[in-house]
Amino acid sequence: MANVVVVGAQWGDEGKGKIVDWLSIEADIVVRFQGGHNAGHTLVIGNQTYKLALLPSGIVRPGKLSVIGNGVVLDPRHLIEEIAKLGAQGVAVSPANLKIAENVTLILALHRELDAHRESSTTEGLKIGTTKRGIGPAYEDKVGRRAIRLMDLAEPDSLDQKIARLLAHHDPLRRGLGLEPVSAQAIRAELDSVAPAVLPFMDATWDLLETARRDGKRILFEGAQGALLDVDHGTYPFVTSSNTVAANAATGSGLGPKAIGYVLGIAKAYTTRVGGGPFPTELLDAIGERIGDRGHEFGTNTGRRRRCGWFDSVLVRQTVKTSGIDGIALTKLDILDGFEEIKVCVGYHLDGARIDRLPASQAAQARVAPIYETIEGWEGTTAGARSWAELPAQAIKYVRRIEELIEAPVALLSTSPERADTILVHNPFRD
């Protein structure tokens, strides 16, 4: 049995929530290892729909331990709200089933305000399409070694000194941006108000996880955004502020690299993206609209309409390599039901030459043009299929062609948001 890392193989929104929930049947612990509450997961279980942003997807399953790792940036206000929302749906969240790393960085009100200010700017290069939830500015403070961390709430006597260190950076920054100053007293009041609610969840999660690993517990690591939003390997600067590739599952949870066994990448049968940045296969026509409408392509937490396009095998093959993906969970195949023909990007043209990867240069990324292969569509339906025998032959051909192009096998095939509508080829925990 191997511990499993689940990562998005595109720009996020690939359906990781359902897959993590499906896999959590066999997991003992589900760990969120990066990102903030800007990446939503929708879980459909029977007639109940759960919309998560910060909590690991395993939280809705009884008997599972959920962990928010040190690689996450935590908005305590949102955490309290999300726990209350789940409680109203009958899911009890307590320190018995949720642990939060003591060294996790906190998102504060000044981070949210700074993020929103930048996104409303007309200055070229400042606006990149964030969710305005303060994730980026919080990571900046973490790297700048001035962040307030969860453990700091447990040491109130030294908290004022840490707030002063934080404001030594933010005061001049805010003056330069024309923003009103934030008082140290306001930040202290903000932290004091949330401390009683969040401190009971605090733990040395790295130690807890290592003990569980040695005891043979099965750990499922859950990423937030997709690998193409990785701050190093994504479409920079239109990326998130953390490493989203599979290797960060170890760093973001406090475990060594040997803790990772199987890497499962999640990819839609087409491509979507939210916010700005390059998107070689984007469809700005009726087909793109049709895919978006049929796939209900709206952000879980923001409601923003997603940009839609054909499947880009160049990009997914690239994330297979940068994340060391062992197998792919292909989702939303049913959205392509009824198309007479389907296109797949198999390469790019750049300045008259063919290339088989997305270049790192921002300018070059904007210039690449997709090279398409046309595949015959299918008339039957794949929606709700739970075995290969229920799939139209041409749909199977489409899946097999994707496997060839991305150089990785399809381990699972998802045919609807329902947990049970999943075709299992390889069990990541056992095969």
Residue pairs with C-beta under 8 A, 6 or more apart in sequence:
1 216
1 218
1 261
1 429
1 430
2 261
2 262
2 428
2 429
3 213
3 218
3 219
3 220
3 221
3 259
3 260
3 261
3 262
4 23
4 27
4 218
4 219
4 220
4 221
4 261
4 262
4 263
4 264
4 428
4 429
5 221
5 223
5 246
5 249
5 260
5 262
5 263
5 264
6 16
6 19
6 20
6 23
6 220
6 221
6 222
6 223
6 264
6 266
6 329
7 16
7 223
7 226
7 227
7 244
7 245
7 246
7 249
7 263
7 264
7 265
7 266
7 319
7 323
7 325
8 14
8 16
8 223
8 225
8 226
8 227
8 228
8 229
8 244
8 265
8 266
8 267
9 226
9 227
9 265
9 266
9 267
9 316
9 319
9 320
9 323
9 325
9 328
10 226
10 227
10 228
10 267
10 268
10 271
10 272
10 273
10 312
10 315
10 316
10 319
11 225
11 226
11 228
11 229
11 235
11 271
11 272
11 273
11 274
11 279
12 39
12 224
12 225
12 226
12 228
12 229
12 274
13 226
13 268
13 272
13 274
13 297
13 299
13 300
13 306
14 226
14 266
14 267
14 268
14 331
15 266
15 268
15 329
15 331
15 332
15 414
15 417
16 41
16 57
16 222
16 223
16 266
17 40
17 41
17 42
17 43
17 52
17 57
18 42
18 43
18 44
18 331
18 414
18 417
18 419
19 264
19 266
19 329
19 331
19 412
19 414
20 30
20 41
20 56
20 57
20 58
20 220
20 222
21 43
21 45
21 57
21 58
21 60
21 61
21 419
22 412
22 419
22 422
23 220
23 264
23 428
23 429
24 30
24 57
24 58
24 61
24 64
24 220
25 61
26 218
26 427
26 429
26 430
27 58
27 64
27 218
27 219
27 220
27 429
28 64
28 65
28 212
28 217
28 218
28 219
29 58
29 64
29 65
29 66
29 67
29 209
29 212
29 217
29 218
29 219
29 220
30 56
30 57
30 58
30 59
30 64
30 65
30 66
30 67
30 219
30 220
30 222
31 56
31 66
31 67
31 68
31 69
31 209
31 219
31 220
31 221
31 222
31 249
31 253
32 54
32 55
32 56
32 66
32 67
32 68
32 69
32 72
32 222
32 224
33 69
33 71
33 72
33 221
33 222
33 223
33 248
33 249
33 251
33 252
33 253
34 69
34 71
34 72
34 223
34 224
34 242
34 243
34 244
34 248
34 252
35 72
35 73
35 135
35 223
35 224
35 225
35 240
35 242
35 244
36 54
36 72
36 73
36 74
36 75
36 107
36 133
36 134
36 135
36 138
36 224
37 53
37 54
37 75
37 78
37 79
37 82
37 107
37 133
37 135
37 301
38 53
38 130
38 131
38 133
38 135
38 224
38 225
38 240
38 301
39 53
39 224
39 225
39 301
40 51
40 52
40 53
40 299
40 300
40 301
40 302
41 51
41 52
41 53
41 57
41 300
42 49
42 50
42 51
42 52
42 300
42 417
43 49
43 50
43 51
43 52
43 57
43 60
43 419
44 50
44 417
44 418
44 419
45 60
45 419
48 89
50 60
50 86
50 89
50 91
51 300
51 301
52 59
52 60
52 82
53 78
53 82
53 300
53 301
54 68
54 72
54 74
54 75
54 78
54 79
54 82
55 66
55 68
55 79
55 82
55 83
55 86
55 93
55 98
56 66
56 67
56 68
56 222
57 222
58 64
58 65
58 66
58 220
58 222
59 66
59 86
59 91
59 93
59 97
59 98
60 86
60 91
64 97
65 97
65 98
65 99
66 97
66 98
66 99
67 98
67 99
67 100
67 101
67 205
67 208
67 209
67 253
68 74
68 98
68 99
68 100
68 101
68 104
68 201
68 205
69 101
69 104
69 205
69 252
69 253
69 254
70 101
70 103
70 104
70 205
70 206
70 252
70 253
70 254
71 242
71 243
71 248
71 251
71 252
71 253
72 101
72 104
72 105
72 252
73 104
73 105
73 106
73 107
73 134
73 135
73 138
73 139
73 142
73 242
74 100
74 104
74 105
74 106
74 107
74 150
74 198
75 106
75 107
75 112
75 133
75 134
76 106
76 107
76 194
76 197
76 198
77 194
78 107
78 133
79 197
79 198
80 194
80 197
80 198
83 93
86 93
87 93
95 200
95 201
98 201
99 201
99 202
99 203
99 205
99 208
100 150
100 198
100 201
100 202
100 203
100 205
101 150
101 202
101 203
101 204
101 205
101 206
101 253
101 254
102 149
102 150
102 151
102 202
102 203
102 204
102 205
103 149
103 150
103 151
104 149
104 150
105 138
105 139
105 141
105 142
105 147
105 148
105 149
106 138
106 147
106 148
106 149
106 150
106 152
106 191
107 133
107 134
107 135
107 138
108 134
108 138
108 148
108 187
108 190
108 191
109 182
109 186
109 187
109 190
110 137
110 170
110 174
110 182
110 187
111 134
111 135
111 137
111 138
111 141
112 132
112 133
112 134
113 134
113 179
114 134
114 137
114 170
114 173
114 174
114 177
114 179
115 130
115 132
115 133
115 134
115 135
115 136
115 137
116 132
117 177
117 179
118 126
118 127
118 130
119 126
119 127
119 128
119 129
119 130
119 132
120 127
121 127
125 237
127 276
128 237
128 238
128 275
128 276
128 277
129 238
129 274
129 275
129 276
129 277
130 136
130 275
131 299
131 301
131 302
135 240
135 241
136 240
136 241
138 147
139 241
139 242
140 241
141 147
141 148
141 166
141 169
144 169
146 165
146 166
146 168
146 169
147 166
148 159
148 162
148 163
148 166
148 191
150 198
150 199
150 202
151 202
152 158
152 159
152 162
152 191
153 159
153 191
153 194
153 195
153 198
153 199
154 195
154 199
154 202
156 192
156 195
159 188
159 191
160 184
160 188
163 184
163 187
163 188
163 191
164 184
166 187
167 182
167 184
167 187
170 182
171 181
171 182
174 180
174 181
174 182
175 181
205 253
205 254
206 253
206 254
206 255
207 254
209 219
209 253
209 254
209 255
209 259
210 254
210 255
210 259
212 219
213 219
213 255
213 259
218 429
219 259
221 249
221 253
221 260
223 244
223 246
223 248
223 249
224 240
224 244
225 240
225 244
226 244
226 319
227 233
227 234
227 244
227 245
227 246
227 265
227 319
227 322
227 323
228 234
228 235
228 239
228 315
228 319
229 235
229 238
229 239
229 240
229 244
230 239
230 240
230 242
230 243
230 244
230 245
230 322
231 239
231 240
231 241
231 242
231 243
231 244
232 243
232 245
233 243
233 245
233 319
233 322
234 240
234 244
235 277
235 278
235 358
235 362
235 365
236 360
236 362
237 362
238 275
238 276
238 277
238 278
239 277
242 248
242 252
243 251
243 252
245 319
245 322
245 323
246 260
246 263
246 323
246 324
246 325
247 257
247 260
247 323
247 324
249 255
249 259
249 260
250 256
250 257
250 259
250 260
253 259
262 326
262 327
262 428
262 429
263 323
263 324
263 325
263 326
264 325
264 326
264 327
264 328
264 329
264 411
264 412
264 428
265 316
265 319
265 320
265 323
265 325
265 327
265 328
265 329
265 408
266 328
266 329
266 331
267 311
267 316
267 328
267 329
267 330
267 331
267 406
268 295
268 311
268 330
268 331
268 332
268 335
269 311
269 330
269 331
269 332
269 333
269 335
269 336
269 398
269 402
270 291
270 295
270 308
270 309
270 310
270 311
270 332
270 335
270 336
271 279
271 281
271 282
271 308
271 309
271 310
271 311
271 312
271 315
272 292
272 295
272 297
272 306
272 307
272 308
272 309
273 279
273 282
273 306
273 307
273 309
274 299
274 302
274 304
274 306
274 307
275 304
278 358
278 362
278 365
278 366
278 368
279 307
279 309
280 309
280 312
280 314
280 315
280 345
280 348
280 358
280 368
280 369
280 370
281 309
281 310
281 311
281 312
281 343
281 345
281 370
282 288
282 307
282 308
282 309
283 291
283 308
283 309
283 310
288 307
288 308
288 309
289 308
291 297
291 308
291 309
291 335
291 336
292 305
292 306
292 308
294 335
295 308
295 332
295 335
297 305
297 306
297 308
298 304
298 305
298 306
299 306
310 342
310 343
310 344
310 345
310 370
310 372
311 342
311 344
311 345
311 402
312 344
312 345
312 370
313 344
313 345
313 346
313 402
313 405
313 406
314 345
314 346
314 347
314 348
314 356
314 357
314 358
315 345
315 358
316 328
316 402
316 405
316 406
317 356
317 405
317 406
317 407
317 408
318 357
318 358
319 325
320 328
320 406
320 407
320 408
325 408
326 408
326 411
326 428
327 408
327 409
327 410
327 411
327 412
327 425
327 426
327 428
328 402
328 403
328 406
328 408
328 409
328 410
328 411
328 412
329 410
329 411
329 412
329 413
329 414
330 399
330 402
330 410
330 412
330 413
330 414
331 414
332 414
333 382
333 395
333 398
333 399
333 413
333 414
333 415
334 381
334 382
334 383
334 384
334 385
334 415
334 416
336 342
336 377
336 382
336 395
336 398
337 378
337 380
337 381
337 382
337 383
337 395
338 377
338 378
338 379
339 377
340 376
340 377
341 374
341 375
341 376
341 377
342 374
342 375
342 376
342 377
342 398
343 372
343 373
343 374
343 375
344 372
344 373
344 375
344 401
344 402
344 405
345 370
345 371
345 372
345 373
346 371
346 372
346 373
346 405
347 354
347 355
347 356
347 370
347 371
348 354
348 355
348 356
348 358
348 368
348 369
348 370
348 371
349 355
349 368
349 369
349 370
349 371
350 359
350 364
350 367
350 368
350 369
351 367
354 371
355 368
358 365
358 368
359 365
359 368
373 401
375 397
375 398
375 401
376 394
376 397
377 394
378 392
378 393
378 394
378 395
378 398
379 392
380 391
380 392
380 395
381 392
382 390
382 391
382 392
382 395
382 415
383 415
383 416
383 421
384 415
384 416
384 418
384 421
385 391
385 413
385 415
385 421
385 423
386 415
386 420
386 421
386 422
386 423
387 423
388 396
388 423
391 423
399 410
399 413
402 410
403 409
403 410
409 425
409 426
410 425
411 424
411 425
411 426
411 428
411 431
412 422
412 423
412 424
412 425
412 426
413 422
413 423
413 425
414 421
414 422
414 423
415 421
415 422
415 423
